[in-house]
Every structure is written in C-alpha cells, then in structure tokens.
C-alpha cells in the first residue's frame, strides 16, 4: 500500500493547529493541545490505534476548551480521510467492546465514505477535572463528519466519567485500527458499487 499519512494545517481566528497522522504506525504520539485531558485521550488513541500522531494546537482557551477540542477533531477527521486515499484494500468495518474498570462501551465504525454519527453515551458527570465532558461527542462528531465515516458509540455501563471517556477513545481507536487495516483477500474498493 502507498504511504498512508497526512498532515493537516488549519488556522482560524479561534485555533491554530498542525496535525500529522500516520495510520500504519506503532503507537507513538506527541500531543500538545493546551487541553490536558484531551492530550491524555489522544495519547491513548494513538497507542491503541497503532497509529503515529503529532498534534500542536494554540487555541482561545481564555474562552473555554470548546474550539480547541472541536477543531482538533476536525483536523483528525480530515487527516484520516486524506491518509485513506480512495480506501482501496481496507477492511472498511471495525468494532470493539472495550472495558475499563466499571465502564463498558461498544464502538463501531464503517469507513464507507458516508458520514453518520450516533451517540448513546450519557456521561455521568459534566466535568472531568476542568474538562467539559459534553465536548467528547462534539470531538467525535467532527471526526466522523470530516473523516467520512459511520461512527456509533454506545455506553453499556459506567459510573466514572474518566473511565467512560477513556474507554470510548480506546474503543474507537481499536475499531478504526481494524477498519483501516489492509485486507489481504480484497485489494480493490470494499464496496459492491465499485467506489466509496
């Protein structure tokens, strides 16, 4: 397969972001978004997705963490879409049921090119430290839309917001890892339509 990597540079009045993604990596990450909890989640995402991820973000955090979190999600989605190219030769689908202590989540992905986002994961608390937990679905909605993927998340159980969110990031990393893996039995476009 060709080099499956992408560099996204996005600058607005709210954020200035550079994100580099290599989906055929070994789990290395260097993440500095200015949002500590998001950095922690993205480090875990890279490790469990076996991708290499570098993120630098300068955002208007004097307002709150919303723009930085959402815009990093936009850039990650764009990078996934760019790195996948025409998506030929991939498995396309991936899923994970992932536990983390008392938390259990179901994550499913279709890299079929049609964006759809389904979130059934009421987070137990409004904050983890200073981080607003309502930003987690905003982040993944941006990834799904700009990454042109069908993304489903279900919270099966969980009472600790940190555990729930971490399970979601790791579960989606595992689902994406499976979905973008090369399929040795199918070298073409993974669709009966012949295109995605």
C-alpha positions in Angstrom: 0.0 0.0 0.0 1.2 3.6 -0.5 2.2 5.8 2.4 -0.9 6.3 4.4 -0.2 9.5 6.2 -1.4 13.1 6.2 -0.5 16.5 7.5 -3.3 19.0 8.2 -2.7 22.6 9.0 -5.7 24.7 10.0 -5.7 28.2 11.2 -8.8 30.3 12.1 -9.4 33.2 14.5 -10.1 30.6 17.2 -7.3 28.0 16.7 -4.0 27.3 15.0 -3.5 23.6 14.5 -0.9 21.3 12.9 -1.7 17.6 13.0 0.3 14.8 11.5 -1.2 11.2 11.3 0.4 8.0 10.1 -2.1 5.2 10.2 0.5 2.5 9.7 2.4 3.4 12.8 3.5 1.9 16.1 1.5 4.0 18.5 3.9 6.9 19.0 2.4 10.3 19.9 3.4 13.8 20.7 0.3 15.8 21.6 0.1 19.4 22.9 -3.4 20.8 22.5 -3.4 23.0 25.6 -6.2 20.8 26.9 -4.6 18.3 29.3 -7.4 15.8 29.4 -7.6 15.8 25.6 -3.9 15.2 25.3 -4.2 12.2 27.6 -7.1 10.8 25.5 -5.2 11.3 22.2 -2.1 9.6 23.5 -4.2 6.6 24.3 -5.9 6.8 20.9 -2.6 6.6 19.1 -1.3 3.8 21.3 -4.4 1.6 20.9 -4.9 2.5 17.2 -1.3 1.7 16.4 -1.0 5.0 14.6 1.5 7.7 14.9 0.0 11.1 15.9 1.5 14.5 16.3 -0.7 17.5 17.3 0.1 21.1 18.1 -2.8 23.4 18.9 -2.9 27.0 20.0 -6.5 28.0 20.8 -8.6 30.6 22.5 -8.6 28.8 25.8 -9.4 32.0 27.6 -12.9 31.4 26.3 -13.0 27.7 27.1 -11.8 24.3 25.7 -14.6 24.0 23.1 -12.9 25.4 20.0 -9.6 23.6 20.6 -11.3 20.3 21.2 -13.7 20.5 18.3 -11.1 21.8 15.8 -8.6 19.1 16.7 -11.4 16.6 15.9 -12.0 18.3 12.6 -8.2 18.0 11.8 -8.1 14.4 12.9 -11.1 13.6 10.7 -9.5 15.4 7.7 -6.2 13.5 8.3 -7.9 10.1 8.4 -9.8 10.8 5.2 -6.6 12.1 3.4 -4.5 9.2 4.7 -7.0 6.6 3.4 -7.0 8.0 -0.1 -9.5 6.0 -2.3 -9.9 3.5 0.6 -9.0 0.6 -1.7 -7.8 -2.6 0.0 -9.0 -1.8 3.5 -11.3 -4.0 5.7 -13.7 -1.0 5.9 -15.5 -2.1 9.1 -14.3 -2.3 12.6 -15.8 -2.6 16.1 -14.8 -3.0 19.7 -16.5 -3.7 23.0 -14.0 -2.3 25.5 -14.0 -2.4 29.3 -12.2 0.0 31.6 -12.8 -0.9 35.2 -16.6 -0.5 35.7 -17.1 1.1 32.3 -18.0 -0.9 29.2 -18.5 0.7 25.8 -19.5 -0.5 22.3 -17.8 1.3 19.4 -18.4 0.5 15.7 -17.0 2.1 12.5 -17.8 2.0 8.8 -15.2 3.7 6.6 -17.6 3.6 3.7 -17.4 7.3 2.9 -20.8 8.4 4.1 -20.7 10.4 7.4 -23.1 9.4 10.1 -22.7 9.9 13.9 -24.7 8.0 16.5 -24.0 8.7 20.2 -25.8 6.9 23.0 -23.5 7.6 25.9 -24.8 9.8 28.6 -21.7 10.8 30.6 -22.1 10.5 34.3 -20.7 14.0 35.3 -20.5 17.3 33.5 -16.7 17.6 34.1 -13.5 15.6 34.4 -11.3 18.0 36.3 -11.7 21.2 34.3 -12.7 19.5 31.1 -16.3 19.7 30.0 -17.5 16.2 29.2 -20.1 17.5 26.7 -17.1 18.2 24.4 -16.4 14.4 23.9 -19.4 13.9 21.5 -18.5 17.2 19.7 -15.0 15.9 19.1 -16.1 12.6 17.7 -18.9 14.2 15.6 -16.2 16.3 13.9 -14.0 13.2 13.4 -16.9 11.2 11.9 -18.1 14.1 9.6 -14.7 15.1 8.2 -13.4 11.6 8.2 -16.4 10.5 6.1 -17.2 7.6 8.4 -20.2 6.0 10.0 -19.4 6.1 13.8 -21.6 4.6 16.6 -20.9 4.7 20.3 -23.0 3.0 23.0 -22.3 3.2 26.7 -23.3 -0.2 28.1 -22.3 0.6 31.7 -20.2 3.0 33.7 -20.3 5.4 36.6 -16.9 7.2 36.3 -16.7 9.8 33.5 -12.9 9.5 33.2 -13.2 5.7 32.7 -16.1 6.0 30.3 -14.4 8.6 28.1 -11.1 6.8 28.1 -12.9 3.5 27.1 -14.6 5.4 24.2 -11.3 6.8 22.9 -9.5 3.4 23.1 -12.5 1.5 21.8 -12.8 3.8 18.7 -9.0 3.5 18.2 -9.3 -0.3 18.1 -12.3 -0.1 15.8 -10.5 2.3 13.4 -7.4 0.1 13.5 -9.4 -2.9 12.4 -11.3 -0.9 9.7 -8.3 0.7 8.1 -6.1 -2.4 8.1 -5.3 -3.8 4.7 -7.4 -6.8 3.7 -5.1 -9.4 2.0 -8.2 -11.1 0.4 -9.5 -7.9 -1.2 -7.2 -5.4 -3.0 -10.0 -3.3 -4.5 -12.6 -0.9 -3.3 -14.6 -2.6 -0.5 -18.0 -2.0 -2.0 -20.3 -3.7 -4.4 -20.7 -0.3 -6.0 -17.1 -0.1 -7.0 -16.5 3.2 -5.3 -16.8 4.8 -1.9 
